[in-house]
Structures are given as structure tokens and as C-alpha cells.
Amino acid sequence: MDGHEVDRSRAALLARRLAALTGALTLASAGVAHAGDDPDVGAGKCQVIKFCVNVGVGDETGGSGGQAGGSQGGSDNGGSKMDCKYTKVDPKPPAEWPGWKGADPKKNDLYFYGCTDGGQNTPDGFVVVPAGQPPVPQVDPRELAQRAVDSMTLLGPDIASPRAAGKYTVGVPMWMWVNQSPTTYGPNTASATAGGITVTATAKVTKIVWTMGDGASVTCNGPGTPYTSSDGMAQSPTCGHVYSKSSAGAQNGKFPVTATSTWTINWQGGGQAGQLTEVRQTNVQVAVGEVQVVR
């Protein structure tokens, strides 16, 4: 299939979508619209207005980290891209067409609106604007919610224990916990405004999954409980692990421990509400030795 056939196919697809939404609306099919170098939609003498919104989140952290009785790194989180188009409908549908909503076709223009986000189509529709004035891009509250999240500083867990400089022993309960702050545990709140719509999002860590470097994984639904000397040899009541072997055979003689936090973000605004999820990681190297027996 050559380029012209692709253009005609795209134009025909748009025409079918328009016809399906308008019912009685008939579009001219004599020609394909060209908007600069982007002839991907068109019917009759349609004018295409195309815009994109980039959404992305990045994170790189650094910081610090008991056993009954670290250092940290970060991870990057990719984003998505919303690709939207307004297509001016020309010729205009008759005045009795319901989509005009009582507006005078002589004084107004009609645009077809559609977006794709991550390969999934968002709802299509029509926008009526005063003649000669291009439409103002509509704002998706979900996209505003992501903008609010982007403005936050969401980091990986601030590991308090285990510590990179700590000394841990096989068979002795290790207590794991993290320091809590708005950027490492939450709550963290931010808002984003566009097109007269304001969306507010609140993020909080809902779980931390620890991979212990010995093949074990521990899921903790909270920040963990700090160890005190009065706890003796007890196991942590909320977040802990017991190593059954030393780290002597591991690379550099230490187990690579990774704490992965799941941030749950609840947002509302623009008459909508929803939930987003972000993931962050922190790493620490932990040395675990055998019990020393004195003879």
C-alpha cells in the first residue's frame, strides 16, 4: 500500500467515524485534507488542528538506611503521550442537526474532536465555536491529575533499617522500617489547573515490597516498626525477615536488598475522580554473618 492509499484509508476512516456520530451528517468525499505535512485525517475541506501533551515522571534518589539487635538509589518511571486533533467540518451539517445544540451555523463553526492516549482512543465528540475562532483544546481531568503527580517529588523508600553499615547475623530477626516524609512516604498533595479545571491529587505509599537478596520477598503494608533494645530477640510485629544463610557467597559479600514502594494517588476535579499508581525503588547492600562461637 503506497502513501496515497494510506491517506485515502485514513480519510475514509474519519468519514466513517463522523458519519457514525452524526447519523444524518453527510461529508464531502472529493479530496483529502492536508494540514502541513500531516495528511492523516480529512474529508471535504476539513481543517486539522493537532496538538500533543507529553506526560512523564522521572526519579533519581539518594539517601541512608536494625536487626534485633543504607544507601539508596532510585528508578525511572516512563510517561505517556496524548495525541489530540480538532478537525473542522466543512461543509457544515444543516441547521436542524442536533449537534449544533441550537447554535446558528452561519455564525459558528463545527469541529470534530478525538484523542488517543497510549494507543487507546478516548471518547470522540463535536465542539461548536464562534466562526473564525479555533477551538480551545479540551482538558482531560485524568491528564491534569498526571500533571499534578509530575509536580510532586515522589522518591523511593528512605530506608532506616537495614543499614549498609549495620552488622547482621544469620538466624537473628531483622527489623525493617523506613523514615516517613511527604516525598518518601506521603501524604503528598498537589494540584494542576488548565482550561478552567483544577484537579487535586494526593499520593501515599500503600505498600513496600522488600526483596532480601537471598531469594526471599517480604511485603509490608506500612512503614515498619523501629527496633529498640528492649525488644531483645523478638521478631518485628509489622515488617521483618530472618536470614538462614550468610552473605559470604554473595557478590561483594553482601546481599542486595531492594525496597519497592507503591504510591497510590487519589485525584478528583473537573467532575471526575480516579486513582493512579507510581512505583519507586531504593537499594541497600547488607552484610549478614554467621554466629561466632567462642571456644
Secondary structure, DSSP 4 states (H G I P E B T S, - for coil): --HHHHHHHHHHHHHHHHHHHHSS-----SS----TT--SS-STT-EEEEEEEEEEE-----B---B----B----EEEEEEEEEEEE-SSPPPTT-GGGTT--TTTEEEEEEEEEETTEEPPPEEEEEETT-PPPPP--HHHHHHHHHHHS-----EEEES-TT--EETTSPEE-EEE--TTTTS-EEEEEEETTEEEEEEEEEEEEEEE-SSS-EEEESSS-----GGGTTPPPSSSEE--SS-STTSGGGSEEEEEEEEEEEEEEETTEEEEEEEEEEEEEEE-EEPPPPP-
